[in-house]
């Protein structure tokens, strides 16, 4: 599983919440947008590695 993925980011009640649209289970929550993006990247990478 490689290529481009769609990250959905939302601000909700003091938290940034995000998920990867194409990969169920890849969702994260962080205090800053930058932290959320980094956490989503790491979680997506783990999901791809796990599903090889």
mmCIF entry with sequence, helices, sheets and N, C-alpha, C, O atoms, coordinates in Angstrom:
data_MODEL
# 
_entry.id   MODEL 
# 
_entity.id                         1 
_entity.type                       polymer 
_entity.pdbx_number_of_molecules   1 
# 
_entity_poly.entity_id                      1 
_entity_poly.type                           'polypeptide(L)' 
_entity_poly.nstd_linkage                   no 
_entity_poly.nstd_monomer                   no 
_entity_poly.pdbx_seq_one_letter_code       
;(UNK)(UNK)(UNK)(UNK)(UNK)(UNK)(UNK)(UNK)(UNK)(UNK)(UNK)(UNK)(UNK)(UNK)(UNK)(UNK)
(UNK)(UNK)(UNK)(UNK)(UNK)(UNK)(UNK)(UNK)(UNK)(UNK)(UNK)(UNK)(UNK)(UNK)(UNK)(UNK)
(UNK)(UNK)(UNK)(UNK)(UNK)(UNK)(UNK)(UNK)(UNK)(UNK)(UNK)(UNK)(UNK)(UNK)(UNK)(UNK)
(UNK)(UNK)(UNK)(UNK)
;
_entity_poly.pdbx_seq_one_letter_code_can   XXXXXXXXXXXXXXXXXXXXXXXXXXXXXXXXXXXXXXXXXXXXXXXXXXXX 
_entity_poly.pdbx_strand_id                 A 
# 
loop_
_entity_poly_seq.entity_id 
_entity_poly_seq.num 
_entity_poly_seq.mon_id 
_entity_poly_seq.hetero 
1 1  UNK n 
1 2  UNK n 
1 3  UNK n 
1 4  UNK n 
1 5  UNK n 
1 6  UNK n 
1 7  UNK n 
1 8  UNK n 
1 9  UNK n 
1 10 UNK n 
1 11 UNK n 
1 12 UNK n 
1 13 UNK n 
1 14 UNK n 
1 15 UNK n 
1 16 UNK n 
1 17 UNK n 
1 18 UNK n 
1 19 UNK n 
1 20 UNK n 
1 21 UNK n 
1 22 UNK n 
1 23 UNK n 
1 24 UNK n 
1 25 UNK n 
1 26 UNK n 
1 27 UNK n 
1 28 UNK n 
1 29 UNK n 
1 30 UNK n 
1 31 UNK n 
1 32 UNK n 
1 33 UNK n 
1 34 UNK n 
1 35 UNK n 
1 36 UNK n 
1 37 UNK n 
1 38 UNK n 
1 39 UNK n 
1 40 UNK n 
1 41 UNK n 
1 42 UNK n 
1 43 UNK n 
1 44 UNK n 
1 45 UNK n 
1 46 UNK n 
1 47 UNK n 
1 48 UNK n 
1 49 UNK n 
1 50 UNK n 
1 51 UNK n 
1 52 UNK n 
# 
_struct_asym.id          A 
_struct_asym.entity_id   1 
# 
_struct_conf.conf_type_id            HELX_P 
_struct_conf.id                      HELX_P1 
_struct_conf.pdbx_PDB_helix_id       AA1 
_struct_conf.beg_label_comp_id       UNK 
_struct_conf.beg_label_asym_id       A 
_struct_conf.beg_label_seq_id        33 
_struct_conf.pdbx_beg_PDB_ins_code   ? 
_struct_conf.end_label_comp_id       UNK 
_struct_conf.end_label_asym_id       A 
_struct_conf.end_label_seq_id        50 
_struct_conf.pdbx_end_PDB_ins_code   ? 
_struct_conf.beg_auth_comp_id        UNK 
_struct_conf.beg_auth_asym_id        A 
_struct_conf.beg_auth_seq_id         33 
_struct_conf.end_auth_comp_id        UNK 
_struct_conf.end_auth_asym_id        A 
_struct_conf.end_auth_seq_id         50 
_struct_conf.pdbx_PDB_helix_class    1 
_struct_conf.details                 ? 
_struct_conf.pdbx_PDB_helix_length   18 
# 
_struct_conf_type.id          HELX_P 
_struct_conf_type.criteria    ? 
_struct_conf_type.reference   ? 
# 
_struct_sheet.id               AA1 
_struct_sheet.type             ? 
_struct_sheet.number_strands   3 
_struct_sheet.details          ? 
# 
loop_
_struct_sheet_order.sheet_id 
_struct_sheet_order.range_id_1 
_struct_sheet_order.range_id_2 
_struct_sheet_order.offset 
_struct_sheet_order.sense 
AA1 1 2 ? anti-parallel 
AA1 2 3 ? anti-parallel 
# 
loop_
_struct_sheet_range.sheet_id 
_struct_sheet_range.id 
_struct_sheet_range.beg_label_comp_id 
_struct_sheet_range.beg_label_asym_id 
_struct_sheet_range.beg_label_seq_id 
_struct_sheet_range.pdbx_beg_PDB_ins_code 
_struct_sheet_range.end_label_comp_id 
_struct_sheet_range.end_label_asym_id 
_struct_sheet_range.end_label_seq_id 
_struct_sheet_range.pdbx_end_PDB_ins_code 
_struct_sheet_range.beg_auth_comp_id 
_struct_sheet_range.beg_auth_asym_id 
_struct_sheet_range.beg_auth_seq_id 
_struct_sheet_range.end_auth_comp_id 
_struct_sheet_range.end_auth_asym_id 
_struct_sheet_range.end_auth_seq_id 
AA1 1 UNK A 7  ? UNK A 12 ? UNK A 7  UNK A 12 
AA1 2 UNK A 15 ? UNK A 20 ? UNK A 15 UNK A 20 
AA1 3 UNK A 27 ? UNK A 30 ? UNK A 27 UNK A 30 
# 
loop_
_atom_site.group_PDB 
_atom_site.id 
_atom_site.type_symbol 
_atom_site.label_atom_id 
_atom_site.label_alt_id 
_atom_site.label_comp_id 
_atom_site.label_asym_id 
_atom_site.label_entity_id 
_atom_site.label_seq_id 
_atom_site.pdbx_PDB_ins_code 
_atom_site.Cartn_x 
_atom_site.Cartn_y 
_atom_site.Cartn_z 
_atom_site.occupancy 
_atom_site.B_iso_or_equiv 
_atom_site.pdbx_formal_charge 
_atom_site.auth_seq_id 
_atom_site.auth_comp_id 
_atom_site.auth_asym_id 
_atom_site.auth_atom_id 
_atom_site.pdbx_PDB_model_num 
ATOM 1   N N  . UNK A 1 1  ? 0.858   -1.177 0.000  1.00 0.00 ? 1  UNK A N  1 
ATOM 2   C CA . UNK A 1 1  ? 0.000   0.000  0.000  1.00 0.00 ? 1  UNK A CA 1 
ATOM 3   C C  . UNK A 1 1  ? 0.898   1.232  0.000  1.00 0.00 ? 1  UNK A C  1 
ATOM 4   O O  . UNK A 1 1  ? 1.442   1.616  1.035  1.00 0.00 ? 1  UNK A O  1 
ATOM 5   N N  . UNK A 1 2  ? 1.041   1.828  -1.139 1.00 0.00 ? 2  UNK A N  1 
ATOM 6   C CA . UNK A 1 2  ? 1.834   3.051  -1.242 1.00 0.00 ? 2  UNK A CA 1 
ATOM 7   C C  . UNK A 1 2  ? 1.072   4.034  -2.105 1.00 0.00 ? 2  UNK A C  1 
ATOM 8   O O  . UNK A 1 2  ? 0.081   3.680  -2.742 1.00 0.00 ? 2  UNK A O  1 
ATOM 9   N N  . UNK A 1 3  ? 1.533   5.254  -2.123 1.00 0.00 ? 3  UNK A N  1 
ATOM 10  C CA . UNK A 1 3  ? 0.883   6.262  -2.947 1.00 0.00 ? 3  UNK A CA 1 
ATOM 11  C C  . UNK A 1 3  ? 0.411   7.435  -2.119 1.00 0.00 ? 3  UNK A C  1 
ATOM 12  O O  . UNK A 1 3  ? 0.980   7.762  -1.078 1.00 0.00 ? 3  UNK A O  1 
ATOM 13  N N  . UNK A 1 4  ? -0.635  8.054  -2.604 1.00 0.00 ? 4  UNK A N  1 
ATOM 14  C CA . UNK A 1 4  ? -1.177  9.217  -1.916 1.00 0.00 ? 4  UNK A CA 1 
ATOM 15  C C  . UNK A 1 4  ? -2.371  8.821  -1.067 1.00 0.00 ? 4  UNK A C  1 
ATOM 16  O O  . UNK A 1 4  ? -3.142  7.929  -1.421 1.00 0.00 ? 4  UNK A O  1 
ATOM 17  N N  . UNK A 1 5  ? -2.507  9.508  0.067  1.00 0.00 ? 5  UNK A N  1 
ATOM 18  C CA . UNK A 1 5  ? -3.602  9.264  0.989  1.00 0.00 ? 5  UNK A CA 1 
ATOM 19  C C  . UNK A 1 5  ? -4.252  10.590 1.349  1.00 0.00 ? 5  UNK A C  1 
ATOM 20  O O  . UNK A 1 5  ? -3.617  11.641 1.266  1.00 0.00 ? 5  UNK A O  1 
ATOM 21  N N  . UNK A 1 6  ? -5.497  10.543 1.742  1.00 0.00 ? 6  UNK A N  1 
ATOM 22  C CA . UNK A 1 6  ? -6.247  11.740 2.106  1.00 0.00 ? 6  UNK A CA 1 
ATOM 23  C C  . UNK A 1 6  ? -6.356  11.834 3.617  1.00 0.00 ? 6  UNK A C  1 
ATOM 24  O O  . UNK A 1 6  ? -6.952  10.966 4.256  1.00 0.00 ? 6  UNK A O  1 
ATOM 25  N N  . UNK A 1 7  ? -5.783  12.884 4.192  1.00 0.00 ? 7  UNK A N  1 
ATOM 26  C CA . UNK A 1 7  ? -5.887  13.122 5.631  1.00 0.00 ? 7  UNK A CA 1 
ATOM 27  C C  . UNK A 1 7  ? -7.002  14.137 5.871  1.00 0.00 ? 7  UNK A C  1 
ATOM 28  O O  . UNK A 1 7  ? -7.027  15.208 5.265  1.00 0.00 ? 7  UNK A O  1 
ATOM 29  N N  . UNK A 1 8  ? -7.914  13.784 6.757  1.00 0.00 ? 8  UNK A N  1 
ATOM 30  C CA . UNK A 1 8  ? -8.985  14.691 7.166  1.00 0.00 ? 8  UNK A CA 1 
ATOM 31  C C  . UNK A 1 8  ? -8.595  15.241 8.536  1.00 0.00 ? 8  UNK A C  1 
ATOM 32  O O  . UNK A 1 8  ? -8.341  14.473 9.464  1.00 0.00 ? 8  UNK A O  1 
ATOM 33  N N  . UNK A 1 9  ? -8.547  16.576 8.666  1.00 0.00 ? 9  UNK A N  1 
ATOM 34  C CA . UNK A 1 9  ? -8.165  17.221 9.919  1.00 0.00 ? 9  UNK A CA 1 
ATOM 35  C C  . UNK A 1 9  ? -9.307  18.122 10.381 1.00 0.00 ? 9  UNK A C  1 
ATOM 36  O O  . UNK A 1 9  ? -9.868  18.884 9.594  1.00 0.00 ? 9  UNK A O  1 
ATOM 37  N N  . UNK A 1 10 ? -9.640  18.023 11.658 1.00 0.00 ? 10 UNK A N  1 
ATOM 38  C CA . UNK A 1 10 ? -10.709 18.869 12.213 1.00 0.00 ? 10 UNK A CA 1 
ATOM 39  C C  . UNK A 1 10 ? -10.298 19.383 13.586 1.00 0.00 ? 10 UNK A C  1 
ATOM 40  O O  . UNK A 1 10 ? -9.619  18.693 14.346 1.00 0.00 ? 10 UNK A O  1 
ATOM 41  N N  . UNK A 1 11 ? -10.715 20.589 13.883 1.00 0.00 ? 11 UNK A N  1 
ATOM 42  C CA . UNK A 1 11 ? -10.521 21.203 15.198 1.00 0.00 ? 11 UNK A CA 1 
ATOM 43  C C  . UNK A 1 11 ? -11.808 20.989 15.981 1.00 0.00 ? 11 UNK A C  1 
ATOM 44  O O  . UNK A 1 11 ? -12.883 21.360 15.511 1.00 0.00 ? 11 UNK A O  1 
ATOM 45  N N  . UNK A 1 12 ? -11.716 20.392 17.178 1.00 0.00 ? 12 UNK A N  1 
ATOM 46  C CA . UNK A 1 12 ? -12.914 20.109 17.957 1.00 0.00 ? 12 UNK A CA 1 
ATOM 47  C C  . UNK A 1 12 ? -12.636 20.242 19.442 1.00 0.00 ? 12 UNK A C  1 
ATOM 48  O O  . UNK A 1 12 ? -11.921 19.430 20.030 1.00 0.00 ? 12 UNK A O  1 
ATOM 49  N N  . UNK A 1 13 ? -13.197 21.256 20.030 1.00 0.00 ? 13 UNK A N  1 
ATOM 50  C CA . UNK A 1 13 ? -13.160 21.447 21.485 1.00 0.00 ? 13 UNK A CA 1 
ATOM 51  C C  . UNK A 1 13 ? -11.741 21.381 22.061 1.00 0.00 ? 13 UNK A C  1 
ATOM 52  O O  . UNK A 1 13 ? -11.497 20.692 23.052 1.00 0.00 ? 13 UNK A O  1 
ATOM 53  N N  . UNK A 1 14 ? -10.821 22.096 21.437 1.00 0.00 ? 14 UNK A N  1 
ATOM 54  C CA . UNK A 1 14 ? -9.459  22.181 21.956 1.00 0.00 ? 14 UNK A CA 1 
ATOM 55  C C  . UNK A 1 14 ? -8.504  21.111 21.461 1.00 0.00 ? 14 UNK A C  1 
ATOM 56  O O  . UNK A 1 14 ? -7.346  21.077 21.878 1.00 0.00 ? 14 UNK A O  1 
ATOM 57  N N  . UNK A 1 15 ? -8.961  20.250 20.594 1.00 0.00 ? 15 UNK A N  1 
ATOM 58  C CA . UNK A 1 15 ? -8.124  19.169 20.055 1.00 0.00 ? 15 UNK A CA 1 
ATOM 59  C C  . UNK A 1 15 ? -8.176  19.163 18.546 1.00 0.00 ? 15 UNK A C  1 
ATOM 60  O O  . UNK A 1 15 ? -9.196  19.505 17.948 1.00 0.00 ? 15 UNK A O  1 
ATOM 61  N N  . UNK A 1 16 ? -7.070  18.770 17.929 1.00 0.00 ? 16 UNK A N  1 
ATOM 62  C CA . UNK A 1 16 ? -7.043  18.469 16.504 1.00 0.00 ? 16 UNK A CA 1 
ATOM 63  C C  . UNK A 1 16 ? -7.287  16.977 16.379 1.00 0.00 ? 16 UNK A C  1 
ATOM 64  O O  . UNK A 1 16 ? -6.609  16.175 17.021 1.00 0.00 ? 16 UNK A O  1 
ATOM 65  N N  . UNK A 1 17 ? -8.255  16.604 15.553 1.00 0.00 ? 17 UNK A N  1 
ATOM 66  C CA . UNK A 1 17 ? -8.623  15.213 15.322 1.00 0.00 ? 17 UNK A CA 1 
ATOM 67  C C  . UNK A 1 17 ? -8.433  14.937 13.836 1.00 0.00 ? 17 UNK A C  1 
ATOM 68  O O  . UNK A 1 17 ? -8.795  15.761 12.997 1.00 0.00 ? 17 UNK A O  1 
ATOM 69  N N  . UNK A 1 18 ? -7.869  13.786 13.511 1.00 0.00 ? 18 UNK A N  1 
ATOM 70  C CA . UNK A 1 18 ? -7.656  13.478 12.111 1.00 0.00 ? 18 UNK A CA 1 
ATOM 71  C C  . UNK A 1 18 ? -7.676  11.993 11.830 1.00 0.00 ? 18 UNK A C  1 
ATOM 72  O O  . UNK A 1 18 ? -7.505  11.164 12.725 1.00 0.00 ? 18 UNK A O  1 
ATOM 73  N N  . UNK A 1 19 ? -7.888  11.678 10.564 1.00 0.00 ? 19 UNK A N  1 
ATOM 74  C CA . UNK A 1 19 ? -7.857  10.287 10.127 1.00 0.00 ? 19 UNK A CA 1 
ATOM 75  C C  . UNK A 1 19 ? -7.468  10.224 8.667  1.00 0.00 ? 19 UNK A C  1 
ATOM 76  O O  . UNK A 1 19 ? -7.535  11.216 7.941  1.00 0.00 ? 19 UNK A O  1 
ATOM 77  N N  . UNK A 1 20 ? -7.061  9.040  8.255  1.00 0.00 ? 20 UNK A N  1 
ATOM 78  C CA . UNK A 1 20 ? -6.722  8.789  6.860  1.00 0.00 ? 20 UNK A CA 1 
ATOM 79  C C  . UNK A 1 20 ? -7.939  8.121  6.226  1.00 0.00 ? 20 UNK A C  1 
ATOM 80  O O  . UNK A 1 20 ? -8.352  7.033  6.629  1.00 0.00 ? 20 UNK A O  1 
ATOM 81  N N  . UNK A 1 21 ? -8.493  8.785  5.244  1.00 0.00 ? 21 UNK A N  1 
ATOM 82  C CA . UNK A 1 21 ? -9.761  8.357  4.642  1.00 0.00 ? 21 UNK A CA 1 
ATOM 83  C C  . UNK A 1 21 ? -9.694  6.938  4.066  1.00 0.00 ? 21 UNK A C  1 
ATOM 84  O O  . UNK A 1 21 ? -10.652 6.176  4.194  1.00 0.00 ? 21 UNK A O  1 
ATOM 85  N N  . UNK A 1 22 ? -8.587  6.583  3.442  1.00 0.00 ? 22 UNK A N  1 
ATOM 86  C CA . UNK A 1 22 ? -8.488  5.304  2.737  1.00 0.00 ? 22 UNK A CA 1 
ATOM 87  C C  . UNK A 1 22 ? -8.105  4.120  3.626  1.00 0.00 ? 22 UNK A C  1 
ATOM 88  O O  . UNK A 1 22 ? -8.159  2.976  3.175  1.00 0.00 ? 22 UNK A O  1 
ATOM 89  N N  . UNK A 1 23 ? -7.720  4.372  4.881  1.00 0.00 ? 23 UNK A N  1 
ATOM 90  C CA . UNK A 1 23 ? -7.227  3.288  5.738  1.00 0.00 ? 23 UNK A CA 1 
ATOM 91  C C  . UNK A 1 23 ? -7.991  3.283  7.066  1.00 0.00 ? 23 UNK A C  1 
ATOM 92  O O  . UNK A 1 23 ? -7.690  4.081  7.954  1.00 0.00 ? 23 UNK A O  1 
ATOM 93  N N  . UNK A 1 24 ? -8.962  2.403  7.205  1.00 0.00 ? 24 UNK A N  1 
ATOM 94  C CA . UNK A 1 24 ? -9.715  2.332  8.462  1.00 0.00 ? 24 UNK A CA 1 
ATOM 95  C C  . UNK A 1 24 ? -8.787  2.093  9.652  1.00 0.00 ? 24 UNK A C  1 
ATOM 96  O O  . UNK A 1 24 ? -7.837  1.315  9.559  1.00 0.00 ? 24 UNK A O  1 
ATOM 97  N N  . UNK A 1 25 ? -9.059  2.753  10.748 1.00 0.00 ? 25 UNK A N  1 
ATOM 98  C CA . UNK A 1 25 ? -8.281  2.572  11.961 1.00 0.00 ? 25 UNK A CA 1 
ATOM 99  C C  . UNK A 1 25 ? -7.123  3.531  12.125 1.00 0.00 ? 25 UNK A C  1 
ATOM 100 O O  . UNK A 1 25 ? -6.533  3.600  13.203 1.00 0.00 ? 25 UNK A O  1 
ATOM 101 N N  . UNK A 1 26 ? -6.782  4.275  11.080 1.00 0.00 ? 26 UNK A N  1 
ATOM 102 C CA . UNK A 1 26 ? -5.711  5.262  11.205 1.00 0.00 ? 26 UNK A CA 1 
ATOM 103 C C  . UNK A 1 26 ? -6.361  6.592  11.563 1.00 0.00 ? 26 UNK A C  1 
ATOM 104 O O  . UNK A 1 26 ? -6.759  7.367  10.695 1.00 0.00 ? 26 UNK A O  1 
ATOM 105 N N  . UNK A 1 27 ? -6.455  6.832  12.873 1.00 0.00 ? 27 UNK A N  1 
ATOM 106 C CA . UNK A 1 27 ? -7.020  8.080  13.374 1.00 0.00 ? 27 UNK A CA 1 
ATOM 107 C C  . UNK A 1 27 ? -6.245  8.496  14.615 1.00 0.00 ? 27 UNK A C  1 
ATOM 108 O O  . UNK A 1 27 ? -5.768  7.648  15.371 1.00 0.00 ? 27 UNK A O  1 
ATOM 109 N N  . UNK A 1 28 ? -6.122  9.797  14.823 1.00 0.00 ? 28 UNK A N  1 
ATOM 110 C CA . UNK A 1 28 ? -5.301  10.327 15.904 1.00 0.00 ? 28 UNK A CA 1 
ATOM 111 C C  . UNK A 1 28 ? -5.915  11.612 16.453 1.00 0.00 ? 28 UNK A C  1 
ATOM 112 O O  . UNK A 1 28 ? -6.819  12.196 15.857 1.00 0.00 ? 28 UNK A O  1 
ATOM 113 N N  . UNK A 1 29 ? -5.399  12.029 17.597 1.00 0.00 ? 29 UNK A N  1 
ATOM 114 C CA . UNK A 1 29 ? -5.838  13.255 18.249 1.00 0.00 ? 29 UNK A CA 1 
ATOM 115 C C  . UNK A 1 29 ? -4.626  13.899 18.908 1.00 0.00 ? 29 UNK A C  1 
ATOM 116 O O  . UNK A 1 29 ? -3.874  13.232 19.619 1.00 0.00 ? 29 UNK A O  1 
ATOM 117 N N  . UNK A 1 30 ? -4.437  15.191 18.675 1.00 0.00 ? 30 UNK A N  1 
ATOM 118 C CA . UNK A 1 30 ? -3.297  15.918 19.251 1.00 0.00 ? 30 UNK A CA 1 
ATOM 119 C C  . UNK A 1 30 ? -3.716  17.342 19.590 1.00 0.00 ? 30 UNK A C  1 
ATOM 120 O O  . UNK A 1 30 ? -4.764  17.810 19.146 1.00 0.00 ? 30 UNK A O  1 
ATOM 121 N N  . UNK A 1 31 ? -2.899  18.025 20.374 1.00 0.00 ? 31 UNK A N  1 
ATOM 122 C CA . UNK A 1 31 ? -3.178  19.413 20.762 1.00 0.00 ? 31 UNK A CA 1 
ATOM 123 C C  . UNK A 1 31 ? -2.856  20.415 19.660 1.00 0.00 ? 31 UNK A C  1 
ATOM 124 O O  . UNK A 1 31 ? -3.486  21.469 19.579 1.00 0.00 ? 31 UNK A O  1 
ATOM 125 N N  . UNK A 1 32 ? -1.865  20.090 18.799 1.00 0.00 ? 32 UNK A N  1 
ATOM 126 C CA . UNK A 1 32 ? -1.522  21.019 17.717 1.00 0.00 ? 32 UNK A CA 1 
ATOM 127 C C  . UNK A 1 32 ? -1.686  20.326 16.367 1.00 0.00 ? 32 UNK A C  1 
ATOM 128 O O  . UNK A 1 32 ? -1.603  19.102 16.265 1.00 0.00 ? 32 UNK A O  1 
ATOM 129 N N  . UNK A 1 33 ? -1.917  21.126 15.349 1.00 0.00 ? 33 UNK A N  1 
ATOM 130 C CA . UNK A 1 33 ? -2.088  20.603 13.991 1.00 0.00 ? 33 UNK A CA 1 
ATOM 131 C C  . UNK A 1 33 ? -0.815  19.904 13.521 1.00 0.00 ? 33 UNK A C  1 
ATOM 132 O O  . UNK A 1 33 ? -0.874  18.851 12.886 1.00 0.00 ? 33 UNK A O  1 
ATOM 133 N N  . UNK A 1 34 ? 0.331   20.494 13.836 1.00 0.00 ? 34 UNK A N  1 
ATOM 134 C CA . UNK A 1 34 ? 1.603   19.929 13.426 1.00 0.00 ? 34 UNK A CA 1 
ATOM 135 C C  . UNK A 1 34 ? 1.839   18.562 14.062 1.00 0.00 ? 34 UNK A C  1 
ATOM 136 O O  . UNK A 1 34 ? 2.289   17.627 13.399 1.00 0.00 ? 34 UNK A O  1 
ATOM 137 N N  . UNK A 1 35 ? 1.528   18.455 15.359 1.00 0.00 ? 35 UNK A N  1 
ATOM 138 C CA . UNK A 1 35 ? 1.671   17.166 16.042 1.00 0.00 ? 35 UNK A CA 1 
ATOM 139 C C  . UNK A 1 35 ? 0.726   16.132 15.432 1.00 0.00 ? 35 UNK A C  1 
ATOM 140 O O  . UNK A 1 35 ? 1.093   14.968 15.273 1.00 0.00 ? 35 UNK A O  1 
ATOM 141 N N  . UNK A 1 36 ? -0.470  16.550 15.096 1.00 0.00 ? 36 UNK A N  1 
ATOM 142 C CA . UNK A 1 36 ? -1.442  15.633 14.495 1.00 0.00 ? 36 UNK A CA 1 
ATOM 143 C C  . UNK A 1 36 ? -0.920  15.084 13.170 1.00 0.00 ? 36 UNK A C  1 
ATOM 144 O O  . UNK A 1 36 ? -0.994  13.881 12.921 1.00 0.00 ? 36 UNK A O  1 
ATOM 145 N N  . UNK A 1 37 ? -0.400  15.951 12.334 1.00 0.00 ? 37 UNK A N  1 
ATOM 146 C CA . UNK A 1 37 ? 0.120   15.502 11.035 1.00 0.00 ? 37 UNK A CA 1 
ATOM 147 C C  . UNK A 1 37 ? 1.247   14.496 11.231 1.00 0.00 ? 37 UNK A C  1 
ATOM 148 O O  . UNK A 1 37 ? 1.282   13.476 10.542 1.00 0.00 ? 37 UNK A O  1 
ATOM 149 N N  . UNK A 1 38 ? 2.157   14.756 12.142 1.00 0.00 ? 38 UNK A N  1 
ATOM 150 C CA . UNK A 1 38 ? 3.266   13.834 12.394 1.00 0.00 ? 38 UNK A CA 1 
ATOM 151 C C  . UNK A 1 38 ? 2.761   12.503 12.949 1.00 0.00 ? 38 UNK A C  1 
ATOM 152 O O  . UNK A 1 38 ? 3.242   11.444 12.546 1.00 0.00 ? 38 UNK A O  1 
ATOM 153 N N  . UNK A 1 39 ? 1.813   12.546 13.853 1.00 0.00 ? 39 UNK A N  1 
ATOM 154 C CA . UNK A 1 39 ? 1.259   11.325 14.432 1.00 0.00 ? 39 UNK A CA 1 
ATOM 155 C C  . UNK A 1 39 ? 0.503   10.518 13.385 1.00 0.00 ? 39 UNK A C  1 
ATOM 156 O O  . UNK A 1 39 ? 0.591   9.291  13.371 1.00 0.00 ? 39 UNK A O  1 
ATOM 157 N N  . UNK A 1 40 ? -0.238  11.190 12.509 1.00 0.00 ? 40 UNK A N  1 
ATOM 158 C CA . UNK A 1 40 ? -0.939  10.489 11.430 1.00 0.00 ? 40 UNK A CA 1 
ATOM 159 C C  . UNK A 1 40 ? 0.051   9.804  10.492 1.00 0.00 ? 40 UNK A C  1 
ATOM 160 O O  . UNK A 1 40 ? -0.172  8.669  10.073 1.00 0.00 ? 40 UNK A O  1 
ATOM 161 N N  . UNK A 1 41 ? 1.139   10.490 10.164 1.00 0.00 ? 41 UNK A N  1 
ATOM 162 C CA . UNK A 1 41 ? 2.161   9.893  9.299  1.00 0.00 ? 41 UNK A CA 1 
ATOM 163 C C  . UNK A 1 41 ? 2.736   8.631  9.936  1.00 0.00 ? 41 UNK A C  1 
ATOM 164 O O  . UNK A 1 41 ? 2.877   7.603  9.274  1.00 0.00 ? 41 UNK A O  1 
ATOM 165 N N  . UNK A 1 42 ? 3.065   8.713  11.219 1.00 0.00 ? 42 UNK A N  1 
ATOM 166 C CA . UNK A 1 42 ? 3.653   7.565  11.912 1.00 0.00 ? 42 UNK A CA 1 
ATOM 167 C C  . UNK A 1 42 ? 2.652   6.411  12.000 1.00 0.00 ? 42 UNK A C  1 
ATOM 168 O O  . UNK A 1 42 ? 3.014   5.254  11.786 1.00 0.00 ? 42 UNK A O  1 
ATOM 169 N N  . UNK A 1 43 ? 1.410   6.724  12.310 1.00 0.00 ? 43 UNK A N  1 
ATOM 170 C CA . UNK A 1 43 ? 0.380   5.692  12.436 1.00 0.00 ? 43 UNK A CA 1 
ATOM 171 C C  . UNK A 1 43 ? 0.094   5.040  11.085 1.00 0.00 ? 43 UNK A C  1 
ATOM 172 O O  . UNK A 1 43 ? -0.081  3.824  11.008 1.00 0.00 ? 43 UNK A O  1 
ATOM 173 N N  . UNK A 1 44 ? 0.045   5.839  10.025 1.00 0.00 ? 44 UNK A N  1 
ATOM 174 C CA . UNK A 1 44 ? -0.148  5.300  8.681  1.00 0.00 ? 44 UNK A CA 1 
ATOM 175 C C  . UNK A 1 44 ? 1.013   4.385  8.302  1.00 0.00 ? 44 UNK A C  1 
ATOM 176 O O  . UNK A 1 44 ? 0.801   3.305  7.750  1.00 0.00 ? 44 UNK A O  1 
ATOM 177 N N  . UNK A 1 45 ? 2.222   4.810  8.593  1.00 0.00 ? 45 UNK A N  1 
ATOM 178 C CA . UNK A 1 45 ? 3.395   4.000  8.285  1.00 0.00 ? 45 UNK A CA 1 
ATOM 179 C C  . UNK A 1 45 ? 3.333   2.658  9.002  1.00 0.00 ? 45 UNK A C  1 
ATOM 180 O O  . UNK A 1 45 ? 3.639   1.624  8.409  1.00 0.00 ? 45 UNK A O  1 
ATOM 181 N N  . UNK A 1 46 ? 2.945   2.668  10.257 1.00 0.00 ? 46 UNK A N  1 
ATOM 182 C CA . UNK A 1 46 ? 2.803   1.429  11.027 1.00 0.00 ? 46 UNK A CA 1 
ATOM 183 C C  . UNK A 1 46 ? 1.728   0.536  10.428 1.00 0.00 ? 46 UNK A C  1 
ATOM 184 O O  . UNK A 1 46 ? 1.917   -0.676 10.326 1.00 0.00 ? 46 UNK A O  1 
ATOM 185 N N  . UNK A 1 47 ? 0.606   1.117  10.031 1.00 0.00 ? 47 UNK A N  1 
ATOM 186 C CA . UNK A 1 47 ? -0.493  0.346  9.447  1.00 0.00 ? 47 UNK A CA 1 
ATOM 187 C C  . UNK A 1 47 ? -0.046  -0.307 8.135  1.00 0.00 ? 47 UNK A C  1 
ATOM 188 O O  . UNK A 1 47 ? -0.373  -1.465 7.875  1.00 0.00 ? 47 UNK A O  1 
ATOM 189 N N  . UNK A 1 48 ? 0.688   0.422  7.324  1.00 0.00 ? 48 UNK A N  1 
ATOM 190 C CA . UNK A 1 48 ? 1.177   -0.116 6.048  1.00 0.00 ? 48 UNK A CA 1 
ATOM 191 C C  . UNK A 1 48 ? 2.156   -1.264 6.322  1.00 0.00 ? 48 UNK A C  1 
ATOM 192 O O  . UNK A 1 48 ? 2.071   -2.316 5.688  1.00 0.00 ? 48 UNK A O  1 
ATOM 193 N N  . UNK A 1 49 ? 3.070   -1.067 7.252  1.00 0.00 ? 49 UNK A N  1 
ATOM 194 C CA . UNK A 1 49 ? 4.046   -2.108 7.595  1.00 0.00 ? 49 UNK A CA 1 
ATOM 195 C C  . UNK A 1 49 ? 3.339   -3.352 8.143  1.00 0.00 ? 49 UNK A C  1 
ATOM 196 O O  . UNK A 1 49 ? 3.688   -4.477 7.782  1.00 0.00 ? 49 UNK A O  1 
ATOM 197 N N  . UNK A 1 50 ? 2.362   -3.152 9.000  1.00 0.00 ? 50 UNK A N  1 
ATOM 198 C CA . UNK A 1 50 ? 1.633   -4.267 9.621  1.00 0.00 ? 50 UNK A CA 1 
ATOM 199 C C  . UNK A 1 50 ? 0.862   -5.083 8.592  1.00 0.00 ? 50 UNK A C  1 
ATOM 200 O O  . UNK A 1 50 ? 0.712   -6.294 8.751  1.00 0.00 ? 50 UNK A O  1 
ATOM 201 N N  . UNK A 1 51 ? 0.375   -4.439 7.549  1.00 0.00 ? 51 UNK A N  1 
ATOM 202 C CA . UNK A 1 51 ? -0.460  -5.103 6.542  1.00 0.00 ? 51 UNK A CA 1 
ATOM 203 C C  . UNK A 1 51 ? 0.308   -5.595 5.329  1.00 0.00 ? 51 UNK A C  1 
ATOM 204 O O  . UNK A 1 51 ? -0.305  -5.936 4.318  1.00 0.00 ? 51 UNK A O  1 
ATOM 205 N N  . UNK A 1 52 ? 1.608   -5.642 5.398  1.00 0.00 ? 52 UNK A N  1 
ATOM 206 C CA . UNK A 1 52 ? 2.412   -6.140 4.270  1.00 0.00 ? 52 UNK A CA 1 
ATOM 207 C C  . UNK A 1 52 ? 2.212   -7.610 4.063  1.00 0.00 ? 52 UNK A C  1 
ATOM 208 O O  . UNK A 1 52 ? 2.810   -8.194 3.159  1.00 0.00 ? 52 UNK A O  1 
# 
